Amino acid sequence: MTDAPHPAVGSAVEPAGEASDGAAGVSHPTASVRQASETWESLFRAQVGIMQRIRQDPAFKDLPIREYDVLFNLSRCPTGWTRLNELNHYLLISQPSLSRMVDRLEARHLVRRRPAASDHRGVELALTEEGRALQRRIGAGHVQRIREVLAPVLDPGEMDQLKALTDKINARLGTTHEGSGPA
């Protein structure tokens, strides 16, 4: 997108209304369409810029970042196992793409699968010891790279603010995965 005004929004200022913040019952003025659009675009562009830098991370020479994301999410499973369709809720790829990715990871002995206990048509996944070791090794470098990208731009207080705002969005959307991975 460009810096030009959004054609669908134009320069008109939409009237502000009131919105309730869910269960908290806090009322606040609603954002205009333009403000919401510009906020989304800014958030999206920041995420794209960060991901472009992180993809260049030497930590990903042994495993593409999307495959690492699968290992990372499996590493957060409280029981060690999760259903394939549950894992898919944590990723931005289609179910067929995830299935093919799991095939590749299984061929490399990084994950294992078994029929789901509750429904034998389903599949459960877990990290192998090799997969867990690779995830930890890549993860150690990855978090350093994240810090190298964010720390020059945001101070610790700003990082806390940004996390609080994105946590609020995730909670509202039901995408909060705080402290754990897929079940």
Helices and strands as residue ranges (DSSP letters): E 18-20, G 22-24, E 27-29, H 33-55, G 58-61, H 65-75, E 82-83, H 84-88, H 95-107, E 111-115, E 123-127, H 129-150, H 156-173
